[in-house]
Amino acid sequence: MNTVIQKKLPHRCPACSSALKVTSLGCAACETTITGSFDLPLLARLSADDLGFILDFVKSSGSLKIMAQQLGLSYPTVRNLLDDIIARIGDSENPSPEKSTK
């Protein structure tokens, strides 16, 4: 049985937990390389669980009622999960000084 290992893009430094930045991009076709300091896209900074929830939310046309049925959870529980993700997105967009230096 072939098992494919899917690499995950890290978004936190393993040594100090600070946010990581992209410093190089490369084209596989022509081997052009671009270097600099670029922020990761907001969605790439979310956990795999949060991103999965968001994808399921979009696939269910934004219906928390449908998501609750699919997940076997109550509507308020699914609403709370979404609210938690919204809060984490807000924190990512507006990091406080003490969070960005950790």
N, CA, C and O atoms as CSV, one atom per row, in Angstrom:
chain,resi,resn,atom,element,x,y,z
A,1,MET,N,N,0.845,-1.185,0.000
A,1,MET,CA,C,0.000,0.000,0.000
A,1,MET,C,C,0.884,1.240,0.000
A,1,MET,O,O,1.749,1.384,0.864
A,2,ASN,N,N,0.677,2.127,-0.952
A,2,ASN,CA,C,1.429,3.377,-1.030
A,2,ASN,C,C,0.795,4.425,-0.145
A,2,ASN,O,O,-0.385,4.743,-0.299
A,3,THR,N,N,1.555,4.955,0.765
A,3,THR,CA,C,1.074,6.032,1.616
A,3,THR,C,C,1.733,7.321,1.176
A,3,THR,O,O,2.959,7.425,1.147
A,4,VAL,N,N,0.924,8.293,0.837
A,4,VAL,CA,C,1.439,9.592,0.423
A,4,VAL,C,C,1.497,10.488,1.649
A,4,VAL,O,O,0.494,10.696,2.332
A,5,ILE,N,N,2.663,11.006,1.912
A,5,ILE,CA,C,2.825,11.925,3.034
A,5,ILE,C,C,2.606,13.336,2.514
A,5,ILE,O,O,3.308,13.806,1.618
A,6,GLN,N,N,1.621,13.995,3.094
A,6,GLN,CA,C,1.328,15.361,2.678
A,6,GLN,C,C,2.005,16.317,3.649
A,6,GLN,O,O,1.703,16.334,4.842
A,7,LYS,N,N,2.921,17.108,3.115
A,7,LYS,CA,C,3.625,18.069,3.943
A,7,LYS,C,C,2.694,19.219,4.301
A,7,LYS,O,O,1.876,19.649,3.488
A,8,LYS,N,N,2.829,19.705,5.519
A,8,LYS,CA,C,2.033,20.837,5.979
A,8,LYS,C,C,2.915,22.077,6.025
A,8,LYS,O,O,4.053,22.023,6.491
A,9,LEU,N,N,2.394,23.168,5.549
A,9,LEU,CA,C,3.118,24.437,5.576
A,9,LEU,C,C,3.135,24.960,7.009
A,9,LEU,O,O,2.080,25.274,7.560
A,10,PRO,N,N,4.306,25.058,7.615
A,10,PRO,CA,C,4.356,25.598,8.981
A,10,PRO,C,C,4.075,27.094,8.960
A,10,PRO,O,O,4.421,27.786,8.002
A,11,HIS,N,N,3.452,27.585,10.013
A,11,HIS,CA,C,3.202,29.024,10.087
A,11,HIS,C,C,3.765,29.636,11.367
A,11,HIS,O,O,3.677,30.847,11.572
A,12,ARG,N,N,4.342,28.801,12.223
A,12,ARG,CA,C,4.988,29.260,13.451
A,12,ARG,C,C,6.390,28.692,13.532
A,12,ARG,O,O,6.623,27.546,13.149
A,13,CYS,N,N,7.326,29.489,14.030
A,13,CYS,CA,C,8.702,29.052,14.197
A,13,CYS,C,C,8.752,27.942,15.247
A,13,CYS,O,O,8.198,28.094,16.336
A,14,PRO,N,N,9.413,26.825,14.926
A,14,PRO,CA,C,9.494,25.742,15.914
A,14,PRO,C,C,10.376,26.090,17.111
A,14,PRO,O,O,10.270,25.450,18.158
A,15,ALA,N,N,11.234,27.081,16.976
A,15,ALA,CA,C,12.132,27.446,18.073
A,15,ALA,C,C,11.512,28.456,19.030
A,15,ALA,O,O,11.643,28.320,20.246
A,16,CYS,N,N,10.824,29.487,18.479
A,16,CYS,CA,C,10.319,30.556,19.356
A,16,CYS,C,C,8.833,30.849,19.200
A,16,CYS,O,O,8.306,31.719,19.893
A,17,SER,N,N,8.149,30.147,18.311
A,17,SER,CA,C,6.707,30.290,18.071
A,17,SER,C,C,6.296,31.606,17.413
A,17,SER,O,O,5.106,31.918,17.361
A,18,SER,N,N,7.254,32.380,16.913
A,18,SER,CA,C,6.904,33.595,16.184
A,18,SER,C,C,6.328,33.223,14.824
A,18,SER,O,O,6.556,32.122,14.320
A,19,ALA,N,N,5.577,34.156,14.234
A,19,ALA,CA,C,5.007,33.931,12.908
A,19,ALA,C,C,6.125,33.825,11.874
A,19,ALA,O,O,7.070,34.614,11.884
A,20,LEU,N,N,6.007,32.854,10.992
A,20,LEU,CA,C,6.982,32.696,9.919
A,20,LEU,C,C,6.606,33.573,8.732
A,20,LEU,O,O,5.434,33.895,8.536
A,21,LYS,N,N,7.603,33.957,7.941
A,21,LYS,CA,C,7.403,34.720,6.716
A,21,LYS,C,C,7.962,33.894,5.560
A,21,LYS,O,O,8.886,33.101,5.737
A,22,VAL,N,N,7.395,34.089,4.391
A,22,VAL,CA,C,7.929,33.470,3.186
A,22,VAL,C,C,9.079,34.354,2.721
A,22,VAL,O,O,8.921,35.570,2.607
A,23,THR,N,N,10.234,33.753,2.454
A,23,THR,CA,C,11.382,34.551,2.030
A,23,THR,C,C,11.832,34.235,0.609
A,23,THR,O,O,12.690,34.927,0.060
A,24,SER,N,N,11.257,33.189,0.010
A,24,SER,CA,C,11.654,32.847,-1.346
A,24,SER,C,C,10.504,32.131,-2.048
A,24,SER,O,O,9.831,31.284,-1.461
A,25,LEU,N,N,10.293,32.483,-3.301
A,25,LEU,CA,C,9.317,31.808,-4.151
A,25,LEU,C,C,10.040,31.392,-5.417
A,25,LEU,O,O,10.895,32.124,-5.916
A,26,GLY,N,N,9.705,30.223,-5.939
A,26,GLY,CA,C,10.386,29.761,-7.140
A,26,GLY,C,C,9.425,29.163,-8.141
A,26,GLY,O,O,8.431,28.538,-7.770
A,27,CYS,N,N,9.726,29.359,-9.408
A,27,CYS,CA,C,8.941,28.807,-10.509
A,27,CYS,C,C,9.582,27.495,-10.944
A,27,CYS,O,O,10.751,27.470,-11.328
A,28,ALA,N,N,8.820,26.405,-10.885
A,28,ALA,CA,C,9.348,25.106,-11.285
A,28,ALA,C,C,9.564,25.024,-12.795
A,28,ALA,O,O,10.402,24.248,-13.254
A,29,ALA,N,N,8.825,25.810,-13.568
A,29,ALA,CA,C,8.926,25.729,-15.028
A,29,ALA,C,C,10.187,26.407,-15.553
A,29,ALA,O,O,10.918,25.818,-16.349
A,30,CYS,N,N,10.452,27.638,-15.117
A,30,CYS,CA,C,11.597,28.375,-15.687
A,30,CYS,C,C,12.700,28.653,-14.669
A,30,CYS,O,O,13.703,29.288,-14.993
A,31,GLU,N,N,12.512,28.178,-13.438
A,31,GLU,CA,C,13.482,28.317,-12.358
A,31,GLU,C,C,13.747,29.759,-11.927
A,31,GLU,O,O,14.793,30.051,-11.349
A,32,THR,N,N,12.801,30.663,-12.207
A,32,THR,CA,C,12.899,32.026,-11.686
A,32,THR,C,C,12.696,31.974,-10.176
A,32,THR,O,O,11.829,31.248,-9.690
A,33,THR,N,N,13.487,32.736,-9.437
A,33,THR,CA,C,13.363,32.808,-7.985
A,33,THR,C,C,13.125,34.248,-7.571
A,33,THR,O,O,13.771,35.168,-8.073
A,34,ILE,N,N,12.194,34.431,-6.655
A,34,ILE,CA,C,11.889,35.748,-6.098
A,34,ILE,C,C,12.188,35.677,-4.607
A,34,ILE,O,O,11.700,34.783,-3.916
A,35,THR,N,N,12.988,36.615,-4.111
A,35,THR,CA,C,13.281,36.636,-2.686
A,35,THR,C,C,12.786,37.937,-2.085
A,35,THR,O,O,12.687,38.957,-2.768
A,36,GLY,N,N,12.483,37.889,-0.828
A,36,GLY,CA,C,11.984,39.051,-0.097
A,36,GLY,C,C,11.403,38.571,1.217
A,36,GLY,O,O,11.743,37.486,1.690
A,37,SER,N,N,10.546,39.353,1.799
A,37,SER,CA,C,9.871,38.980,3.034
A,37,SER,C,C,8.377,39.187,2.822
A,37,SER,O,O,7.902,40.318,2.722
A,38,PHE,N,N,7.638,38.069,2.755
A,38,PHE,CA,C,6.214,38.114,2.462
A,38,PHE,C,C,5.440,37.430,3.582
A,38,PHE,O,O,5.849,36.383,4.082
A,39,ASP,N,N,4.323,38.029,3.969
A,39,ASP,CA,C,3.448,37.399,4.949
A,39,ASP,C,C,2.752,36.207,4.308
A,39,ASP,O,O,2.451,36.224,3.114
A,40,LEU,N,N,2.499,35.173,5.102
A,40,LEU,CA,C,1.684,34.064,4.630
A,40,LEU,C,C,0.254,34.556,4.464
A,40,LEU,O,O,-0.193,35.407,5.233
A,41,PRO,N,N,-0.468,34.045,3.487
A,41,PRO,CA,C,-1.880,34.424,3.369
A,41,PRO,C,C,-2.623,34.057,4.651
A,41,PRO,O,O,-2.266,33.097,5.334
A,42,LEU,N,N,-3.641,34.818,4.963
A,42,LEU,CA,C,-4.383,34.629,6.214
A,42,LEU,C,C,-4.865,33.189,6.384
A,42,LEU,O,O,-4.703,32.614,7.460
A,43,LEU,N,N,-5.449,32.602,5.353
A,43,LEU,CA,C,-5.960,31.239,5.486
A,43,LEU,C,C,-4.845,30.232,5.705
A,43,LEU,O,O,-5.072,29.205,6.345
A,44,ALA,N,N,-3.658,30.489,5.199
A,44,ALA,CA,C,-2.526,29.578,5.399
A,44,ALA,C,C,-2.028,29.609,6.837
A,44,ALA,O,O,-1.298,28.714,7.261
A,45,ARG,N,N,-2.416,30.625,7.581
A,45,ARG,CA,C,-2.000,30.734,8.984
A,45,ARG,C,C,-2.938,29.999,9.929
A,45,ARG,O,O,-2.648,29.887,11.121
A,46,LEU,N,N,-4.060,29.495,9.417
A,46,LEU,CA,C,-5.015,28.780,10.261
A,46,LEU,C,C,-4.585,27.324,10.426
A,46,LEU,O,O,-3.835,26.785,9.612
A,47,SER,N,N,-5.069,26.710,11.481
A,47,SER,CA,C,-4.781,25.291,11.701
A,47,SER,C,C,-5.513,24.456,10.647
A,47,SER,O,O,-6.441,24.934,9.996
A,48,ALA,N,N,-5.087,23.224,10.494
A,48,ALA,CA,C,-5.740,22.321,9.538
A,48,ALA,C,C,-7.208,22.118,9.900
A,48,ALA,O,O,-8.062,22.053,9.016
A,49,ASP,N,N,-7.505,22.018,11.200
A,49,ASP,CA,C,-8.900,21.858,11.633
A,49,ASP,C,C,-9.739,23.080,11.280
A,49,ASP,O,O,-10.858,22.947,10.785
A,50,ASP,N,N,-9.200,24.273,11.534
A,50,ASP,CA,C,-9.933,25.504,11.213
A,50,ASP,C,C,-10.161,25.620,9.712
A,50,ASP,O,O,-11.254,25.976,9.272
A,51,LEU,N,N,-9.142,25.323,8.933
A,51,LEU,CA,C,-9.269,25.406,7.486
A,51,LEU,C,C,-10.288,24.390,6.973
A,51,LEU,O,O,-11.077,24.697,6.079
A,52,GLY,N,N,-10.271,23.192,7.532
A,52,GLY,CA,C,-11.264,22.178,7.162
A,52,GLY,C,C,-12.675,22.642,7.466
A,52,GLY,O,O,-13.589,22.434,6.667
A,53,PHE,N,N,-12.855,23.274,8.626
A,53,PHE,CA,C,-14.173,23.799,8.999
A,53,PHE,C,C,-14.624,24.851,7.989
A,53,PHE,O,O,-15.772,24.839,7.546
A,54,ILE,N,N,-13.725,25.756,7.628
A,54,ILE,CA,C,-14.066,26.815,6.676
A,54,ILE,C,C,-14.427,26.224,5.317
A,54,ILE,O,O,-15.389,26.668,4.689
A,55,LEU,N,N,-13.673,25.234,4.855
A,55,LEU,CA,C,-13.988,24.591,3.576
A,55,LEU,C,C,-15.351,23.913,3.623
A,55,LEU,O,O,-16.127,24.018,2.673
A,56,ASP,N,N,-15.652,23.219,4.721
A,56,ASP,CA,C,-16.970,22.590,4.876
A,56,ASP,C,C,-18.067,23.647,4.908
A,56,ASP,O,O,-19.148,23.442,4.357
A,57,PHE,N,N,-17.794,24.764,5.547
A,57,PHE,CA,C,-18.750,25.877,5.631
A,57,PHE,C,C,-19.075,26.406,4.229
A,57,PHE,O,O,-20.239,26.631,3.899
A,58,VAL,N,N,-18.059,26.596,3.428
A,58,VAL,CA,C,-18.260,27.083,2.060
A,58,VAL,C,C,-19.023,26.039,1.241
A,58,VAL,O,O,-19.951,26.381,0.508
A,59,LYS,N,N,-18.628,24.763,1.365
A,59,LYS,CA,C,-19.297,23.700,0.615
A,59,LYS,C,C,-20.771,23.570,0.992
A,59,LYS,O,O,-21.586,23.134,0.179
A,60,SER,N,N,-21.109,23.946,2.218
A,60,SER,CA,C,-22.509,23.882,2.653
A,60,SER,C,C,-23.221,25.207,2.398
A,60,SER,O,O,-24.263,25.483,2.993
A,61,SER,N,N,-22.657,26.019,1.518
A,61,SER,CA,C,-23.227,27.327,1.137
A,61,SER,C,C,-23.392,28.255,2.336
A,61,SER,O,O,-24.293,29.093,2.363
A,62,GLY,N,N,-22.527,28.100,3.313
A,62,GLY,CA,C,-22.562,28.981,4.477
A,62,GLY,C,C,-23.690,28.675,5.444
A,62,GLY,O,O,-24.047,29.520,6.265
A,63,SER,N,N,-24.249,27.493,5.361
A,63,SER,CA,C,-25.361,27.120,6.239
A,63,SER,C,C,-24.851,26.378,7.471
A,63,SER,O,O,-24.367,25.250,7.380
A,64,LEU,N,N,-24.967,27.026,8.608
A,64,LEU,CA,C,-24.568,26.369,9.853
A,64,LEU,C,C,-25.528,25.236,10.195
A,64,LEU,O,O,-25.141,24.257,10.833
A,65,LYS,N,N,-26.764,25.371,9.775
A,65,LYS,CA,C,-27.749,24.314,10.014
A,65,LYS,C,C,-27.327,23.030,9.296
A,65,LYS,O,O,-27.362,21.948,9.882
A,66,ILE,N,N,-26.929,23.153,8.027
A,66,ILE,CA,C,-26.465,21.985,7.269
A,66,ILE,C,C,-25.195,21.426,7.889
A,66,ILE,O,O,-25.044,20.210,8.007
A,67,MET,N,N,-24.277,22.308,8.287
A,67,MET,CA,C,-23.025,21.845,8.907
A,67,MET,C,C,-23.301,21.084,10.198
A,67,MET,O,O,-22.681,20.053,10.461
A,68,ALA,N,N,-24.231,21.592,11.004
A,68,ALA,CA,C,-24.567,20.919,12.258
A,68,ALA,C,C,-25.077,19.513,11.983
A,68,ALA,O,O,-24.729,18.567,12.690
A,69,GLN,N,N,-25.906,19.380,10.947
A,69,GLN,CA,C,-26.420,18.050,10.583
A,69,GLN,C,C,-25.286,17.145,10.118
A,69,GLN,O,O,-25.212,15.985,10.525
A,70,GLN,N,N,-24.402,17.665,9.271
A,70,GLN,CA,C,-23.301,16.863,8.741
A,70,GLN,C,C,-22.316,16.443,9.832
A,70,GLN,O,O,-21.790,15.331,9.804
A,71,LEU,N,N,-22.072,17.334,10.787
A,71,LEU,CA,C,-21.114,17.052,11.856
A,71,LEU,C,C,-21.740,16.308,13.038
A,71,LEU,O,O,-21.027,15.821,13.916
A,72,GLY,N,N,-23.065,16.222,13.059
A,72,GLY,CA,C,-23.741,15.581,14.180
A,72,GLY,C,C,-23.643,16.398,15.456
A,72,GLY,O,O,-23.613,15.848,16.557
A,73,LEU,N,N,-23.594,17.723,15.299
A,73,LEU,CA,C,-23.494,18.628,16.447
A,73,LEU,C,C,-24.714,19.542,16.475
A,73,LEU,O,O,-25.458,19.640,15.498
A,74,SER,N,N,-24.902,20.199,17.595
A,74,SER,CA,C,-26.000,21.153,17.687
A,74,SER,C,C,-25.627,22.444,16.962
A,74,SER,O,O,-24.451,22.765,16.793
A,75,TYR,N,N,-26.648,23.169,16.542
A,75,TYR,CA,C,-26.411,24.451,15.870
A,75,TYR,C,C,-25.582,25.391,16.743
A,75,TYR,O,O,-24.628,25.988,16.245
A,76,PRO,N,N,-25.919,25.546,18.051
A,76,PRO,CA,C,-25.105,26.461,18.880
A,76,PRO,C,C,-23.636,26.034,18.973
A,76,PRO,O,O,-22.753,26.890,19.036
A,77,THR,N,N,-23.366,24.741,18.984
A,77,THR,CA,C,-21.983,24.273,19.040
A,77,THR,C,C,-21.237,24.666,17.767
A,77,THR,O,O,-20.104,25.143,17.827
A,78,VAL,N,N,-21.878,24.465,16.616
A,78,VAL,CA,C,-21.251,24.826,15.344
A,78,VAL,C,C,-21.066,26.342,15.274
A,78,VAL,O,O,-20.047,26.820,14.777
A,79,ARG,N,N,-22.040,27.091,15.766
A,79,ARG,CA,C,-21.929,28.563,15.790
A,79,ARG,C,C,-20.736,28.978,16.642
A,79,ARG,O,O,-19.986,29.880,16.266
A,80,ASN,N,N,-20.555,28.321,17.794
A,80,ASN,CA,C,-19.416,28.632,18.671
A,80,ASN,C,C,-18.080,28.298,17.992
A,80,ASN,O,O,-17.106,29.037,18.136
A,81,LEU,N,N,-18.041,27.179,17.249
A,81,LEU,CA,C,-16.818,26.835,16.514
A,81,LEU,C,C,-16.484,27.927,15.495
A,81,LEU,O,O,-15.329,28.331,15.363
A,82,LEU,N,N,-17.503,28.399,14.778
A,82,LEU,CA,C,-17.288,29.466,13.803
A,82,LEU,C,C,-16.850,30.753,14.496
A,82,LEU,O,O,-15.947,31.437,14.016
A,83,ASP,N,N,-17.477,31.084,15.611
A,83,ASP,CA,C,-17.091,32.296,16.350
A,83,ASP,C,C,-15.641,32.231,16.816
A,83,ASP,O,O,-14.933,33.237,16.797
A,84,ASP,N,N,-15.200,31.039,17.237
A,84,ASP,CA,C,-13.802,30.870,17.660
A,84,ASP,C,C,-12.842,31.115,16.495
A,84,ASP,O,O,-11.802,31.753,16.659
A,85,ILE,N,N,-13.202,30.602,15.326
A,85,ILE,CA,C,-12.355,30.806,14.144
A,85,ILE,C,C,-12.335,32.277,13.765
A,85,ILE,O,O,-11.284,32.817,13.421
A,86,ILE,N,N,-13.484,32.927,13.824
A,86,ILE,CA,C,-13.556,34.359,13.520
A,86,ILE,C,C,-12.642,35.143,14.465
A,86,ILE,O,O,-11.956,36.071,14.036
A,87,ALA,N,N,-12.633,34.777,15.739
A,87,ALA,CA,C,-11.770,35.452,16.712
A,87,ALA,C,C,-10.294,35.230,16.374
A,87,ALA,O,O,-9.491,36.159,16.460
A,88,ARG,N,N,-9.934,33.986,15.984
A,88,ARG,CA,C,-8.536,33.706,15.620
A,88,ARG,C,C,-8.135,34.476,14.364
A,88,ARG,O,O,-7.001,34.942,14.256
A,89,ILE,N,N,-9.057,34.609,13.419
A,89,ILE,CA,C,-8.766,35.396,12.219
A,89,ILE,C,C,-8.542,36.849,12.607
A,89,ILE,O,O,-7.620,37.490,12.101
A,90,GLY,N,N,-9.367,37.371,13.492
A,90,GLY,CA,C,-9.192,38.748,13.965
A,90,GLY,C,C,-7.854,38.935,14.652
A,90,GLY,O,O,-7.193,39.957,14.467
A,91,ASP,N,N,-7.451,37.943,15.450
A,91,ASP,CA,C,-6.152,38.009,16.120
A,91,ASP,C,C,-5.009,37.987,15.108
A,91,ASP,O,O,-3.998,38.664,15.296
A,92,SER,N,N,-5.170,37.208,14.030
A,92,SER,CA,C,-4.128,37.125,12.994
A,92,SER,C,C,-4.016,38.416,12.208
A,92,SER,O,O,-2.921,38.810,11.808
A,93,GLU,N,N,-5.143,39.076,11.985
A,93,GLU,CA,C,-5.135,40.325,11.230
A,93,GLU,C,C,-4.586,41.481,12.044
A,93,GLU,O,O,-3.947,42.381,11.499
A,94,ASN,N,N,-4.831,41.461,13.346
A,94,ASN,CA,C,-4.418,42.553,14.232
A,94,ASN,C,C,-3.666,42.007,15.433
A,94,ASN,O,O,-4.160,42.087,16.558
A,95,PRO,N,N,-2.472,41.452,15.212
A,95,PRO,CA,C,-1.753,40.879,16.357
A,95,PRO,C,C,-1.349,41.957,17.357
A,95,PRO,O,O,-0.916,43.048,16.984
A,96,SER,N,N,-1.501,41.627,18.619
A,96,SER,CA,C,-1.070,42.571,19.649
A,96,SER,C,C,0.456,42.509,19.738
A,96,SER,O,O,1.057,41.498,19.375
A,97,PRO,N,N,1.083,43.585,20.220
A,97,PRO,CA,C,2.555,43.618,20.270
A,97,PRO,C,C,3.152,42.439,21.033
A,97,PRO,O,O,4.184,41.906,20.625
A,98,GLU,N,N,2.516,42.016,22.147
A,98,GLU,CA,C,3.101,40.921,22.906
A,98,GLU,C,C,2.971,39.593,22.190
A,98,GLU,O,O,3.802,38.712,22.408
A,99,LYS,N,N,1.944,39.403,21.326
A,99,LYS,CA,C,1.808,38.166,20.559
A,99,LYS,C,C,2.828,38.093,19.441
A,99,LYS,O,O,3.345,37.015,19.151
A,100,SER,N,N,3.129,39.218,18.806
A,100,SER,CA,C,4.035,39.189,17.663
A,100,SER,C,C,5.490,39.044,18.067
A,100,SER,O,O,6.326,38.724,17.223
A,101,THR,N,N,5.817,39.270,19.332
A,101,THR,CA,C,7.210,39.165,19.770
A,101,THR,C,C,7.495,37.824,20.418
A,101,THR,O,O,8.652,37.531,20.721
A,102,LYS,N,N,6.471,36.988,20.645
A,102,LYS,CA,C,6.685,35.690,21.272
A,102,LYS,C,C,7.182,34.682,20.303
A,102,LYS,O,O,7.414,33.531,20.673
